[in-house]
């Protein structure tokens, strides 16, 4: 999976198409990512023992990694990711502008 935590991504498919956000969590085994402000659902929470009432909370749920693309650092447009060898290490590179990503 080429998208990691803290990456800025753009949603390219689904009900939140066009939204941008930062990746909060990545699940490589399931090919899913949690993006802030994307795929928000309302979840009913049961009352707890401490006397708190039950409530409806908004929670961000994972989205499939194929529905997001990395945002180009220069143009803020969706871009693919490549690898480039710098010294003896490989780094991630944005295909559109050839800039190194983290």
Helices and strands as residue ranges (DSSP letters): E 8-11, E 20-27, E 32-35, E 40-45, E 55-60, E 63-64, G 65-67, E 68-71, E 78-79, E 81-86, E 89-94, E 100-101
